[in-house]
Amino acid sequence: MSIDTTSLETEGQTVQGIALTEAAAAKVKDLTANEDAELALRISVAPGGCSGLRYQLSLDDRALDGDVTTDCHGVAVITDKMSYPYLMGATIDFLDTIEAQGFTIDNPNAQGSCACGDSFH
């Protein structure tokens, strides 16, 4: 069973789900355009990195028990129930500039991060 929501009610306040910018959604659609299976963007956190936790992004066709699913600009964004509290309110963007290319995550729950931007605490 997965939870399909863009926001959750927690102790009387609304907590926003995980958001995907239009640029990030367009990149995910581009990456999945030639795939046979319908793929979603899965984001999770795992121990590691220089700050304690690191982000993991992948394309996934599975729905796991307890997954939280948010639809952003026509792209399903999925996270597992253990990672979701660390990611509530996060925004995933995609940069394509001369200085940087790739997905970025703006996470209001991160108290600090390392210079590489791939891990946080």
Backbone as numpy.savetxt, mean C-alpha at the origin, in Angstrom:
# Nx Ny Nz CAx CAy CAz Cx Cy Cz
-12.22 -14.47 3.92 -13.05 -13.30 3.92 -12.17 -12.07 3.92
-12.44 -11.12 3.04 -11.68 -9.88 3.03 -12.61 -8.73 3.39
-12.04 -7.68 3.93 -12.79 -6.49 4.29 -12.65 -5.52 3.14
-13.75 -5.04 2.59 -13.72 -4.10 1.48 -14.14 -2.74 2.01
-13.17 -1.84 2.19 -13.49 -0.56 2.79 -12.48 0.49 2.38
-12.91 1.73 2.38 -11.97 2.83 2.17 -11.69 3.55 3.48
-12.51 3.31 4.47 -12.24 3.86 5.80 -12.89 2.95 6.83
-12.35 2.96 8.02 -12.87 2.16 9.12 -13.23 3.07 10.28
-14.24 2.70 11.05 -14.62 3.45 12.23 -13.90 2.83 13.41
-13.07 3.61 14.10 -12.30 3.13 15.23 -12.46 4.08 16.40
-13.07 3.62 17.47 -13.25 4.42 18.68 -13.84 5.79 18.37
-14.87 5.82 17.50 -15.57 7.06 17.23 -14.91 7.96 16.19
-13.78 7.58 15.66 -13.15 8.40 14.63 -12.95 7.58 13.37
-13.00 8.23 12.23 -12.82 7.54 10.97 -11.34 7.47 10.65
-10.88 6.29 10.35 -9.48 6.07 9.99 -9.46 5.75 8.50
-8.75 6.53 7.74 -8.70 6.32 6.30 -7.89 5.08 5.97
-8.27 4.46 4.89 -7.54 3.29 4.40 -6.26 3.71 3.69
-5.76 2.85 2.89 -4.55 3.11 2.13 -4.96 3.74 0.80
-4.33 4.86 0.45 -4.68 5.57 -0.78 -3.60 5.39 -1.83
-4.04 5.42 -3.07 -3.16 5.32 -4.22 -3.38 6.57 -5.05
-2.32 7.28 -5.40 -2.48 8.45 -6.26 -2.84 8.00 -7.67
-3.29 8.95 -8.49 -3.62 8.63 -9.88 -2.39 8.14 -10.63
-1.22 8.72 -10.34 0.02 8.30 -11.01 0.38 6.86 -10.64
0.22 6.51 -9.37 0.52 5.14 -8.93 -0.49 4.16 -9.52
-1.76 4.53 -9.54 -2.78 3.66 -10.12 -2.50 3.43 -11.61
-2.11 4.49 -12.31 -1.80 4.34 -13.74 -0.62 3.40 -13.94
0.39 3.46 -13.08 1.56 2.58 -13.20 1.15 1.12 -12.93
0.32 0.90 -11.92 -0.13 -0.47 -11.63 -0.93 -1.01 -12.81
-1.81 -0.20 -13.37 -2.59 -0.62 -14.53 -1.67 -0.95 -15.70
-0.63 -0.15 -15.89 0.33 -0.39 -16.96 1.07 -1.71 -16.73
1.47 -1.98 -15.49 2.20 -3.20 -15.17 1.34 -4.46 -15.32
0.04 -4.32 -15.13 -0.84 -5.49 -15.16 -1.62 -5.62 -16.47
-1.41 -4.72 -17.41 -2.21 -4.69 -18.64 -2.14 -5.98 -19.44
-1.01 -6.64 -19.47 -0.85 -7.84 -20.29 -0.95 -9.14 -19.49
-1.44 -9.06 -18.27 -1.56 -10.25 -17.43 -2.91 -10.92 -17.63
-2.94 -12.23 -17.58 -4.19 -12.97 -17.71 -5.05 -12.86 -16.46
-4.43 -12.93 -15.29 -5.15 -12.86 -14.03 -5.39 -11.40 -13.65
-6.46 -11.16 -12.90 -6.71 -9.81 -12.39 -5.85 -9.62 -11.14
-4.89 -8.72 -11.24 -3.94 -8.53 -10.16 -4.25 -7.26 -9.37
-3.98 -7.33 -8.08 -4.14 -6.20 -7.18 -2.76 -5.81 -6.66
-2.64 -4.59 -6.17 -1.41 -4.16 -5.53 -1.48 -4.55 -4.06
-0.56 -5.41 -3.63 -0.52 -5.83 -2.23 0.62 -5.08 -1.55
0.31 -4.45 -0.42 1.32 -3.79 0.39 1.29 -4.39 1.79
2.48 -4.63 2.32 2.58 -5.16 3.68 3.85 -4.61 4.31
3.98 -4.85 5.60 5.20 -4.50 6.30 5.79 -5.78 6.88
7.10 -5.80 6.98 7.82 -6.96 7.50 9.00 -6.46 8.32
9.42 -7.25 9.31 10.62 -6.86 10.06 11.82 -6.78 9.13
12.66 -5.78 9.37 13.87 -5.66 8.58 14.17 -4.22 8.23
15.16 -4.05 7.42 15.59 -2.71 7.04 16.36 -2.07 8.18
16.86 -0.88 7.93 17.68 -0.23 8.95 16.87 0.50 10.01
15.54 0.62 9.82 14.72 1.31 10.82 13.76 0.39 11.56
13.77 -0.89 11.27 12.94 -1.83 12.02 11.88 -2.54 11.20
11.14 -1.80 10.35 10.13 -2.38 9.49 10.38 -1.91 8.06
10.07 -2.78 7.11 10.23 -2.38 5.72 8.95 -2.68 4.96
8.73 -1.90 3.92 7.56 -2.06 3.08 7.81 -3.15 2.05
6.74 -3.87 1.71 6.79 -4.85 0.63 5.62 -4.57 -0.30
5.92 -4.34 -1.57 4.90 -4.13 -2.59 4.99 -5.27 -3.60
3.84 -5.80 -3.98 3.82 -6.85 -5.00 2.48 -6.83 -5.71
2.43 -7.49 -6.84 1.17 -7.69 -7.56 0.68 -9.07 -7.20
-0.59 -9.18 -6.82 -1.09 -10.44 -6.27 -2.50 -10.71 -6.79
-2.79 -11.98 -7.03 -4.15 -12.36 -7.46 -4.89 -13.12 -6.37
-4.30 -13.19 -5.17 -4.92 -13.94 -4.08 -5.67 -13.01 -3.12
-6.69 -13.55 -2.49 -7.38 -12.88 -1.40 -7.23 -13.78 -0.18
-6.59 -13.27 0.85 -6.34 -14.06 2.05 -7.32 -13.68 3.15
-7.56 -14.57 4.06 -8.47 -14.33 5.17 -8.01 -13.12 5.97
-8.90 -12.16 6.16 -8.58 -10.97 6.94 -7.99 -9.83 6.14
-7.81 -10.01 4.82 -7.28 -8.93 3.99 -8.19 -7.72 4.04
-7.60 -6.55 3.97 -8.34 -5.29 3.85 -8.11 -4.79 2.43
-9.20 -4.56 1.70 -9.11 -4.14 0.31 -9.70 -2.75 0.14
-8.96 -1.89 -0.54 -9.41 -0.54 -0.86 -9.33 -0.37 -2.36
-10.34 0.23 -2.97 -10.30 0.51 -4.39 -9.89 1.97 -4.58
-8.83 2.17 -5.34 -8.32 3.52 -5.61 -8.13 3.69 -7.11
-8.92 4.56 -7.71 -8.80 4.85 -9.15 -8.86 3.58 -9.99
-9.71 2.63 -9.57 -9.89 1.40 -10.32 -8.86 0.32 -10.06
-8.01 0.51 -9.06 -7.01 -0.49 -8.70 -7.30 -0.97 -7.28
-7.32 -2.29 -7.10 -7.50 -2.85 -5.76 -6.16 -2.80 -5.02
-6.19 -2.23 -3.82 -5.02 -2.19 -2.95 -5.33 -3.08 -1.76
-4.51 -4.10 -1.56 -4.77 -5.10 -0.53 -3.65 -5.08 0.50
-4.03 -5.21 1.76 -3.04 -5.40 2.82 -3.56 -6.44 3.79
-2.66 -7.13 4.45 -3.06 -8.15 5.41 -3.43 -7.48 6.74
-4.17 -8.23 7.57 -4.68 -7.65 8.82 -3.58 -7.28 9.80
-2.42 -7.90 9.72 -1.32 -7.56 10.63 -0.63 -6.25 10.19
-0.54 -6.01 8.90 0.13 -4.82 8.39 -0.77 -3.59 8.40
-2.07 -3.79 8.31 -2.99 -2.67 8.14 -2.84 -1.57 9.20
-2.71 -1.90 10.49 -2.57 -0.81 11.47 -1.34 0.07 11.22
-0.29 -0.48 10.66 0.91 0.30 10.36 0.73 1.17 9.11
-0.27 0.85 8.29 -0.43 1.49 6.99 -1.67 2.37 6.85
-2.53 2.40 7.89 -3.75 3.20 7.81 -3.39 4.67 7.53
-3.99 5.23 6.52 -3.75 6.62 6.16 -2.56 6.84 5.25
-1.85 5.77 4.88 -0.69 5.90 4.00 -1.13 6.18 2.56
-0.29 6.92 1.85 -0.53 7.21 0.44 0.63 6.67 -0.38
0.29 5.88 -1.40 1.29 5.33 -2.31 1.28 6.16 -3.58
2.45 6.63 -3.98 2.59 7.45 -5.18 3.61 6.79 -6.10
3.65 7.22 -7.34 4.67 6.76 -8.26 5.36 7.97 -8.86
6.69 8.01 -8.73 7.49 9.10 -9.28 8.20 8.63 -10.53
8.26 9.49 -11.52 9.00 9.19 -12.73 9.67 10.48 -13.18
10.76 10.81 -12.49 11.51 12.03 -12.79 12.95 11.65 -13.12
13.72 12.64 -13.50 15.12 12.40 -13.80 15.89 12.02 -12.53
15.39 12.46 -11.37 16.07 12.19 -10.10 15.63 10.89 -9.44
14.39 10.48 -9.67 13.89 9.29 -8.98 12.79 8.63 -9.80
12.74 7.31 -9.73 11.66 6.57 -10.36 11.28 5.43 -9.45
10.00 5.28 -9.22 9.51 4.17 -8.42 8.37 4.58 -7.52
7.86 3.60 -6.80 6.77 3.84 -5.87 7.32 4.45 -4.59
6.59 5.41 -4.04 6.94 6.01 -2.75 5.75 5.86 -1.82
6.01 5.84 -0.53 4.95 5.68 0.46 5.06 6.79 1.48
4.00 7.58 1.59 3.91 8.62 2.61 3.04 8.05 3.72
3.67 7.71 4.84 2.98 7.00 5.91 2.94 7.87 7.17
1.75 8.36 7.56 1.66 9.19 8.76 1.93 8.41 10.05
1.95 7.10 10.00 2.20 6.27 11.18 3.69 6.08 11.45
4.52 6.39 10.47 5.97 6.20 10.63 6.52 7.30 11.53
7.18 6.90 12.59 7.78 7.87 13.51 9.14 8.31 13.02
9.73 7.55 12.13 11.03 7.88 11.56 11.32 6.90 10.45
12.23 7.26 9.58 12.62 6.37 8.49 14.09 6.55 8.20
14.60 5.66 7.39 16.02 5.74 7.02 16.15 6.55 5.73
17.36 6.81 5.35 17.60 7.61 4.14 17.12 6.93 2.88
17.10 5.59 2.85 16.69 4.90 1.62 15.17 5.00 1.40
14.41 5.26 2.46 12.97 5.38 2.34 12.22 4.07 2.28
12.94 2.95 2.37 12.31 1.64 2.29 11.93 1.07 3.65
12.42 1.66 4.73 12.09 1.13 6.05 11.71 2.27 6.98
11.00 1.92 8.03 10.50 2.90 8.99 10.33 2.27 10.35
10.04 3.09 11.34 9.69 2.60 12.68 8.57 3.45 13.25
